[in-house]
Amino acid sequence: MAGNTPRVGVLALQGDVREHLAVLRGLGADAQPVRRAEELAAVEGLVLPGGESSVIDKLARAFGLFDPIRAAIADGMPMYGTCAGLILLADRIDGAITGQQTFGGIDARVARNVFGSQTASFETELEVPVLGDPPVHAVFIRAPAVVEWGPDAAPLATLADGRVVAIEQGALLGTAFHPESTGETRFHRRFLDHVAARRGIHAPAL
Ligand code: GLN
């Protein structure tokens, strides 16, 4: 890894990988797709994209990435999951298909497809106190929500109906919506801050 440039990965098995790579590169990171354990070993942080969590789970096992990702989480590697990625970071899920597993790491229960069927997508302005102003323009696509969480997990954003849609535990960050598709960069910057903090240096001036 060269100098202060954070070298991070986007899990590239399925889902909106390109959008995340573009946001991370726009913030000055050296962002690369990760499909193999060797590629995971070469990065300092990992984004888990939106897509279909049961498919990403299955492919992660087929590609020999499931256990290495779990080990990286246990080792403190910063990760940021959007939508399906949030599901994959939750210790417990509601609405899993038979045999579906998660990497886990965030002490929370996440309910899949909680806003309705395939077509239940919506957008809203979301207050996220840790990010300050302006509110986040949040796009939800067949989204999950956090329905319960433990004492080490901190909700970062809540819908008007009380459902938690962003959560953080240590260096693990998850959102039920898709900042990567709206030009919102503050969650990715927060993820890169976690990466810098783990190195014990200040975030490079991006
Ligand atoms: N409904 C999908 C799942 O359960 C998530 C949708 C998304 O990532 N946009 O995995």
Boltz pocket constraint, residues with backbone or C-beta under 6 A from the ligand:
constraints:
  - pocket:
      binder: B
      contacts: [[A, 49], [A, 50], [A, 51], [A, 52], [A, 53], [A, 54], [A, 82], [A, 83], [A, 84], [A, 85], [A, 87], [A, 112], [A, 113], [A, 141], [A, 142], [A, 143], [A, 144]]
      max_distance: 6.0
